[in-house]
Protein backbone atom coordinates (compact mmCIF):
# COMPACT_ATOMS: atom_id res chain seq x y z
CA UNK A 1 0.00 0.00 0.00
CA UNK A 2 2.88 2.33 0.85
CA UNK A 3 4.50 1.65 -2.52
CA UNK A 4 1.28 2.61 -4.34
CA UNK A 5 1.13 5.89 -2.40
CA UNK A 6 4.79 6.62 -3.22
CA UNK A 7 4.19 6.01 -6.95
CA UNK A 8 1.08 8.21 -6.90
CA UNK A 9 2.96 10.97 -5.08
CA UNK A 10 5.86 10.78 -7.58
CA UNK A 11 3.51 10.89 -10.56
CA UNK A 12 1.68 13.86 -9.08
CA UNK A 13 4.99 15.65 -8.48
CA UNK A 14 6.26 15.14 -12.04
CA UNK A 15 2.90 16.07 -13.54
CA UNK A 16 2.97 19.26 -11.51
CA UNK A 17 6.47 20.10 -12.83
CA UNK A 18 5.37 19.38 -16.41
CA UNK A 19 2.23 21.49 -15.97
CA UNK A 20 4.22 24.45 -14.62
CA UNK A 21 6.83 24.11 -17.38
CA UNK A 22 4.21 23.90 -20.15
CA UNK A 23 2.50 27.00 -18.80
CA UNK A 24 5.69 29.07 -18.55
CA UNK A 25 7.40 28.27 -21.87
CA UNK A 26 6.36 28.47 -25.51
CA UNK A 27 8.14 27.78 -28.81
CA UNK A 28 9.50 30.54 -31.04
CA UNK A 29 10.47 29.00 -34.38
CA UNK A 30 10.49 29.68 -38.10
CA UNK A 31 12.58 29.98 -41.28
CA UNK A 32 15.16 32.54 -42.43
CA UNK A 33 14.76 33.70 -46.07
CA UNK A 34 16.29 36.12 -48.57
CA UNK A 35 13.97 39.10 -49.07
CA UNK A 36 14.89 39.55 -52.75
CA UNK A 37 14.23 36.04 -54.07
CA UNK A 38 12.64 34.07 -51.22
CA UNK A 39 15.42 31.47 -51.01
CA UNK A 40 16.07 29.96 -47.59
CA UNK A 41 19.27 31.07 -45.82
CA UNK A 42 21.04 28.26 -44.00
CA UNK A 43 23.29 28.79 -40.99
CA UNK A 44 21.95 32.19 -39.89
CA UNK A 45 22.34 33.21 -36.24
CA UNK A 46 19.42 34.23 -34.02
CA UNK A 47 20.75 35.94 -30.89
CA UNK A 48 18.63 36.77 -27.84
CA UNK A 49 19.91 40.06 -26.42
CA UNK A 50 17.60 39.69 -23.44
CA UNK A 51 19.03 36.32 -22.35
CA UNK A 52 22.42 36.35 -24.15
CA UNK A 53 21.54 33.07 -25.90
CA UNK A 54 22.60 32.14 -29.45
CA UNK A 55 20.52 29.90 -31.74
CA UNK A 56 21.73 28.58 -35.10
CA UNK A 57 19.41 27.93 -38.03
CA UNK A 58 20.08 24.61 -39.76
CA UNK A 59 21.16 24.19 -43.37
CA UNK A 60 17.56 24.61 -44.54
CA UNK A 61 16.98 27.88 -42.64
CA UNK A 62 14.87 26.42 -39.82
CA UNK A 63 15.37 27.37 -36.15
CA UNK A 64 13.56 26.66 -32.89
CA UNK A 65 13.86 28.35 -29.48
CA UNK A 66 12.19 27.81 -26.11
CA UNK A 67 11.00 31.23 -24.86
CA UNK A 68 9.35 32.31 -21.63
CA UNK A 69 5.62 32.88 -21.97
CA UNK A 70 4.29 36.46 -21.94
CA UNK A 71 7.73 37.97 -21.44
CA UNK A 72 9.17 40.37 -24.07
CA UNK A 73 12.44 39.33 -25.66
CA UNK A 74 14.69 41.15 -28.13
CA UNK A 75 16.39 39.15 -30.91
CA UNK A 76 18.94 40.12 -33.53
CA UNK A 77 19.23 37.94 -36.66
CA UNK A 78 22.39 38.11 -38.72
CA UNK A 79 24.18 36.25 -41.48
CA UNK A 80 27.34 37.11 -43.38
CA UNK A 81 26.49 39.15 -46.48
CA UNK A 82 23.10 40.27 -45.10
CA UNK A 83 22.01 43.25 -43.04
CA UNK A 84 21.13 42.28 -39.46
CA UNK A 85 17.53 42.49 -38.31
CA UNK A 86 16.08 43.21 -34.85
CA UNK A 87 12.87 41.66 -33.55
CA UNK A 88 10.95 42.48 -30.37
CA UNK A 89 8.84 39.40 -29.58
CA UNK A 90 6.21 38.89 -26.91
CA UNK A 91 5.61 35.14 -26.93
CA UNK A 92 2.10 34.58 -25.65
CA UNK A 93 1.75 31.28 -27.54
CA UNK A 94 3.71 29.01 -29.88
CA UNK A 95 4.93 31.12 -32.80
CA UNK A 96 6.02 30.02 -36.31
CA UNK A 97 7.23 32.88 -38.55
CA UNK A 98 9.25 33.63 -41.68
CA UNK A 99 12.07 36.16 -41.20
CA UNK A 100 13.37 37.95 -44.32
CA UNK A 101 16.90 39.40 -44.48
CA UNK A 102 18.12 42.02 -46.94
CA UNK A 103 21.35 41.44 -48.86
CA UNK A 104 24.08 43.84 -47.77
CA UNK A 105 27.78 43.96 -48.66
CA UNK A 106 29.79 45.26 -45.72
CA UNK A 107 32.36 47.99 -46.25
CA UNK A 108 36.01 47.39 -45.45
CA UNK A 109 36.99 47.98 -41.81
CA UNK A 110 40.25 47.93 -39.87
CA UNK A 111 40.30 45.77 -36.76
CA UNK A 112 43.02 46.01 -34.11
CA UNK A 113 43.29 44.07 -30.86
CA UNK A 114 45.65 43.32 -28.00
CA UNK A 115 47.12 39.86 -27.49
CA UNK A 116 44.49 37.17 -27.06
CA UNK A 117 43.82 36.22 -23.47
CA UNK A 118 40.69 34.17 -23.97
CA UNK A 119 41.55 30.79 -25.52
CA UNK A 120 37.89 30.20 -26.45
CA UNK A 121 38.35 32.71 -29.27
CA UNK A 122 40.74 30.26 -30.94
CA UNK A 123 38.39 27.28 -30.86
CA UNK A 124 37.74 25.67 -34.22
CA UNK A 125 34.35 26.10 -35.82
CA UNK A 126 33.27 22.49 -36.48
CA UNK A 127 30.53 23.66 -38.84
CA UNK A 128 33.09 24.12 -41.60
CA UNK A 129 33.94 27.10 -43.75
CA UNK A 130 31.07 28.66 -45.70
CA UNK A 131 31.83 29.96 -49.20
CA UNK A 132 29.07 31.95 -50.89
CA UNK A 133 28.69 33.05 -54.51
CA UNK A 134 29.52 36.60 -53.36
CA UNK A 135 32.85 35.39 -51.97
CA UNK A 136 33.66 33.67 -55.26
CA UNK A 137 33.19 37.01 -57.04
CA UNK A 138 36.22 38.33 -55.17
CA UNK A 139 38.51 35.42 -56.11
CA UNK A 140 40.91 35.93 -59.09
CA UNK A 141 39.49 34.30 -62.23
CA UNK A 142 41.25 31.84 -64.51
CA UNK A 143 40.50 32.88 -68.12
CA UNK A 144 37.28 34.47 -66.87
CA UNK A 145 35.92 31.24 -65.35
CA UNK A 146 34.67 31.56 -61.74
CA UNK A 147 35.10 28.25 -59.94
CA UNK A 148 34.19 26.98 -56.47
CA UNK A 149 37.04 24.43 -56.36
CA UNK A 150 39.62 27.07 -57.25
CA UNK A 151 38.23 29.20 -54.42
CA UNK A 152 39.21 26.42 -52.00
CA UNK A 153 42.81 26.47 -53.24
CA UNK A 154 43.42 29.79 -51.47
CA UNK A 155 42.65 28.33 -48.02
CA UNK A 156 45.32 27.27 -45.51
CA UNK A 157 45.98 23.54 -45.50
CA UNK A 158 44.92 23.18 -49.15
CA UNK A 159 47.39 22.66 -51.97
CA UNK A 160 46.92 22.39 -55.72
CA UNK A 161 48.00 19.45 -57.82
CA UNK A 162 49.25 21.95 -60.43
CA UNK A 163 48.53 25.50 -61.54
CA UNK A 164 46.32 24.24 -64.38
CA UNK A 165 44.33 21.72 -62.30
CA UNK A 166 41.30 21.91 -60.05
CA UNK A 167 42.55 18.95 -58.03
CA UNK A 168 43.18 19.75 -54.37
CA UNK A 169 45.36 18.11 -51.74
CA UNK A 170 44.08 18.72 -48.22
CA UNK A 171 46.59 18.38 -45.40
CA UNK A 172 48.75 15.89 -47.25
CA UNK A 173 45.99 13.56 -48.47
CA UNK A 174 45.51 12.43 -52.05
CA UNK A 175 43.00 13.93 -54.48
CA UNK A 176 40.72 10.85 -54.30
CA UNK A 177 40.31 11.33 -50.52
CA UNK A 178 38.11 14.41 -51.03
CA UNK A 179 34.32 14.08 -51.13
CA UNK A 180 32.20 16.42 -53.26
CA UNK A 181 28.42 16.67 -52.92
CA UNK A 182 25.92 18.68 -54.98
CA UNK A 183 22.45 18.96 -53.38
CA UNK A 184 23.08 15.69 -51.47
CA UNK A 185 24.22 13.91 -54.67
CA UNK A 186 27.79 12.53 -54.55
CA UNK A 187 29.79 13.68 -57.59
CA UNK A 188 32.54 11.17 -58.31
CA UNK A 189 34.48 13.13 -60.92
CA UNK A 190 34.54 16.92 -60.49
CA UNK A 191 36.93 17.69 -63.35
CA UNK A 192 36.32 19.06 -66.84
CA UNK A 193 38.98 19.67 -69.47
CA UNK A 194 41.30 17.19 -67.70
CA UNK A 195 41.07 19.16 -64.47
CA UNK A 196 41.29 22.67 -65.90
CA UNK A 197 37.80 23.60 -64.63
CA UNK A 198 35.47 21.87 -62.18
CA UNK A 199 32.07 20.31 -62.79
CA UNK A 200 30.30 22.92 -60.63
CA UNK A 201 28.83 25.70 -62.73
CA UNK A 202 29.25 28.90 -60.70
CA UNK A 203 25.95 30.34 -62.01
CA UNK A 204 23.98 27.69 -60.12
CA UNK A 205 26.03 27.64 -56.89
CA UNK A 206 24.37 29.37 -53.92
CA UNK A 207 26.93 28.36 -51.30
CA UNK A 208 29.35 25.60 -50.34
CA UNK A 209 30.48 24.36 -46.94
CA UNK A 210 34.05 23.10 -46.83
CA UNK A 211 35.25 20.77 -44.08
CA UNK A 212 38.97 20.00 -43.93
CA UNK A 213 38.85 18.07 -40.69
CA UNK A 214 36.43 17.10 -37.92
CA UNK A 215 33.56 16.88 -40.40
CA UNK A 216 30.14 15.63 -39.20
CA UNK A 217 29.39 11.91 -39.12
CA UNK A 218 26.69 12.25 -41.79
CA UNK A 219 29.51 12.60 -44.34
CA UNK A 220 31.14 9.21 -44.67
CA UNK A 221 33.60 7.47 -46.95
CA UNK A 222 36.42 10.00 -47.39
CA UNK A 223 39.45 10.92 -45.30
CA UNK A 224 40.73 14.39 -46.22
CA UNK A 225 37.84 16.79 -46.80
CA UNK A 226 34.18 17.27 -47.65
CA UNK A 227 32.76 19.99 -49.92
CA UNK A 228 28.96 20.25 -49.65
CA UNK A 229 27.64 22.42 -52.50
CA UNK A 230 24.10 23.83 -52.50
CA UNK A 231 22.51 25.17 -55.67
CA UNK A 232 20.14 28.12 -56.04
CA UNK A 233 16.45 27.45 -55.48
CA UNK A 234 15.27 29.98 -58.06
CA UNK A 235 13.76 33.41 -57.61
CA UNK A 236 10.15 33.14 -56.42
CA UNK A 237 9.31 36.81 -57.07
CA UNK A 238 10.38 37.59 -60.65
CA UNK A 239 12.02 36.10 -63.76
CA UNK A 240 15.68 36.73 -64.44
CA UNK A 241 18.71 35.28 -66.11
CA UNK A 242 22.24 35.88 -67.28
CA UNK A 243 24.55 34.94 -70.14
CA UNK A 244 28.34 34.95 -70.08
CA UNK A 245 31.15 33.88 -72.35
CA UNK A 246 34.86 33.42 -71.75
CA UNK A 247 37.77 31.78 -73.59
CA UNK A 248 36.80 28.37 -72.19
CA UNK A 249 33.02 28.16 -72.34
CA UNK A 250 29.69 29.95 -72.60
CA UNK A 251 27.04 29.86 -69.85
CA UNK A 252 23.32 30.55 -69.69
CA UNK A 253 21.17 30.69 -66.54
CA UNK A 254 17.44 31.37 -66.21
CA UNK A 255 15.25 31.39 -63.09
CA UNK A 256 11.83 32.52 -61.95
CA UNK A 257 8.43 31.61 -60.53
CA UNK A 258 6.08 29.19 -62.25
CA UNK A 259 3.51 29.92 -59.52
CA UNK A 260 4.54 33.07 -57.67
CA UNK A 261 5.98 32.34 -54.20
CA UNK A 262 4.78 28.74 -54.63
CA UNK A 263 6.60 26.94 -57.44
CA UNK A 264 10.01 28.15 -58.69
CA UNK A 265 12.70 26.83 -60.99
CA UNK A 266 16.35 27.46 -61.84
CA UNK A 267 17.94 26.18 -65.06
CA UNK A 268 21.60 26.58 -65.96
CA UNK A 269 23.76 25.20 -68.75
CA UNK A 270 27.40 25.50 -69.76
CA UNK A 271 29.30 24.27 -72.83
CA UNK A 272 32.84 24.56 -74.03
CA UNK A 273 33.56 25.45 -77.66
CA UNK A 274 37.05 24.00 -78.08
CA UNK A 275 35.66 21.66 -80.74
CA UNK A 276 34.26 24.63 -82.70
CA UNK A 277 37.34 26.82 -82.41
CA UNK A 278 40.02 24.21 -83.12
CA UNK A 279 39.27 23.64 -86.86
CA UNK A 280 39.33 27.42 -87.37
CA UNK A 281 42.62 27.96 -85.53
CA UNK A 282 44.34 24.75 -86.63
CA UNK A 283 43.73 23.35 -90.10
CA UNK A 284 45.10 19.93 -89.17
CA UNK A 285 42.16 19.47 -86.77
CA UNK A 286 39.50 20.16 -89.41
CA UNK A 287 38.57 16.47 -89.66
CA UNK A 288 38.36 15.94 -85.89
CA UNK A 289 35.59 16.45 -83.34
CA UNK A 290 38.40 16.91 -80.83
CA UNK A 291 36.99 17.73 -77.38
CA UNK A 292 34.06 19.39 -75.61
CA UNK A 293 32.28 19.32 -72.25
CA UNK A 294 28.90 20.49 -70.99
CA UNK A 295 26.91 20.82 -67.75
CA UNK A 296 23.16 21.04 -67.20
CA UNK A 297 21.66 21.87 -63.80
CA UNK A 298 17.93 22.01 -63.09
CA UNK A 299 16.18 22.64 -59.79
CA UNK A 300 12.54 23.02 -58.80
CA UNK A 301 11.20 24.14 -55.41
CA UNK A 302 7.55 23.66 -54.48
CA UNK A 303 6.20 25.25 -51.29
CA UNK A 304 3.14 23.28 -50.24
CA UNK A 305 2.59 25.46 -47.15
CA UNK A 306 4.57 27.10 -44.35
CA UNK A 307 5.56 23.69 -42.98
CA UNK A 308 6.26 21.64 -46.11
CA UNK A 309 8.65 22.20 -49.04
CA UNK A 310 9.68 19.89 -51.89
CA UNK A 311 12.93 20.18 -53.88
CA UNK A 312 13.91 18.36 -57.07
CA UNK A 313 17.50 18.80 -58.21
CA UNK A 314 19.02 17.21 -61.35
CA UNK A 315 22.58 17.38 -62.69
CA UNK A 316 24.17 16.04 -65.86
CA UNK A 317 27.73 16.64 -67.03
CA UNK A 318 29.81 15.06 -69.80
CA UNK A 319 33.29 15.25 -71.29
CA UNK A 320 33.82 13.86 -74.77
CA UNK A 321 37.06 13.42 -76.68
CA UNK A 322 36.70 11.95 -80.15
CA UNK A 323 37.85 12.06 -83.75
CA UNK A 324 36.05 11.45 -87.01
CA UNK A 325 39.29 10.46 -88.73
CA UNK A 326 39.88 9.53 -92.36
CA UNK A 327 39.02 6.23 -93.98
CA UNK A 328 41.34 3.52 -92.71
CA UNK A 329 42.72 5.64 -89.86
CA UNK A 330 40.22 4.48 -87.26
CA UNK A 331 37.74 6.31 -85.09
CA UNK A 332 38.12 6.71 -81.34
CA UNK A 333 35.76 8.16 -78.73
CA UNK A 334 36.42 8.73 -75.04
CA UNK A 335 33.55 9.90 -72.79
CA UNK A 336 33.10 10.33 -69.06
CA UNK A 337 30.52 12.13 -66.95
CA UNK A 338 28.23 12.34 -63.93
CA UNK A 339 24.45 12.12 -63.81
CA UNK A 340 22.50 12.50 -60.60
CA UNK A 341 19.39 13.76 -58.94
CA UNK A 342 17.81 14.23 -55.53
CA UNK A 343 14.25 14.59 -54.32
CA UNK A 344 14.05 16.28 -50.92
CA UNK A 345 11.13 16.89 -48.57
CA UNK A 346 11.56 19.45 -45.78
CA UNK A 347 8.88 19.25 -43.11
CA UNK A 348 8.40 21.20 -39.89
CA UNK A 349 6.73 18.51 -37.78
CA UNK A 350 6.25 20.82 -34.80
CA UNK A 351 7.65 24.07 -33.49
CA UNK A 352 10.57 22.08 -32.08
CA UNK A 353 11.14 19.34 -34.66
CA UNK A 354 12.44 19.66 -38.24
CA UNK A 355 12.65 16.66 -40.59
CA UNK A 356 14.41 16.18 -43.92
CA UNK A 357 13.70 13.17 -46.16
CA UNK A 358 15.88 12.67 -49.25
CA UNK A 359 16.07 10.12 -52.07
CA UNK A 360 19.26 10.28 -54.16
CA UNK A 361 20.45 8.69 -57.41
CA UNK A 362 23.99 9.09 -58.73
CA UNK A 363 25.81 7.54 -61.69
CA UNK A 364 29.33 8.05 -63.02
CA UNK A 365 30.11 6.58 -66.44
CA UNK A 366 33.37 6.11 -68.33
CA UNK A 367 33.24 4.92 -71.98
CA UNK A 368 36.04 4.15 -74.43
CA UNK A 369 35.36 3.06 -78.03
CA UNK A 370 37.73 2.45 -80.93
CA UNK A 371 36.57 1.34 -84.39
CA UNK A 372 38.42 0.72 -87.64
CA UNK A 373 36.96 3.17 -90.18
CA UNK A 374 37.83 0.90 -93.12
CA UNK A 375 35.04 -1.61 -92.67
CA UNK A 376 35.79 -3.26 -96.01
CA UNK A 377 39.23 -4.39 -94.91
CA UNK A 378 39.79 -7.91 -93.68
CA UNK A 379 41.45 -6.67 -90.49
CA UNK A 380 38.56 -4.56 -89.26
CA UNK A 381 38.29 -4.38 -85.47
CA UNK A 382 36.22 -2.77 -82.76
CA UNK A 383 37.00 -2.16 -79.09
CA UNK A 384 34.44 -0.98 -76.55
CA UNK A 385 34.93 -0.49 -72.81
CA UNK A 386 32.42 0.88 -70.32
CA UNK A 387 32.64 1.36 -66.55
CA UNK A 388 29.87 2.56 -64.21
CA UNK A 389 29.76 3.63 -60.57
CA UNK A 390 26.20 3.91 -59.30
CA UNK A 391 24.63 4.81 -55.98
CA UNK A 392 21.10 4.84 -54.57
CA UNK A 393 20.68 6.59 -51.22
CA UNK A 394 17.64 7.19 -49.05
CA UNK A 395 17.96 9.08 -45.77
CA UNK A 396 15.73 10.65 -43.15
Secondary structure, 3 states (H helix, E strand, C coil): CHHHHHHHHHHHHHHHHHHHHHHHEEEEEEEEEECCCCCECCCCEEEECCCCEEEECCCCCEEEEEEECCCEEEEEEECCCECCEEEEEECCCCEEEEEEECECCCCCCCCCCCCCCCHHHHCCCCCCEEEEHHHHCCCCCECCECCHHHHHCCCCCEEECCCCCCCEEECCCCHHHEEEEECCEECCCCEEHHHCEECCCCCCEEEEEEECCCCCCCCCCCCCEEEEEEECCCCCCCCEEEEEECCCEEEEEEEEEEECCCEEEEEEEEEECHHHHHHHHCHHHCCCCEEEEEEEEEEEEEEEECCEEEEEEEEEEEEEEECCCCCCCCEEEEEEEEEEEEEEEEEECCCCCEEEEEEEEEEEEEEEEEECCCCCCCCCCEEEEEEEEEEEEEEC
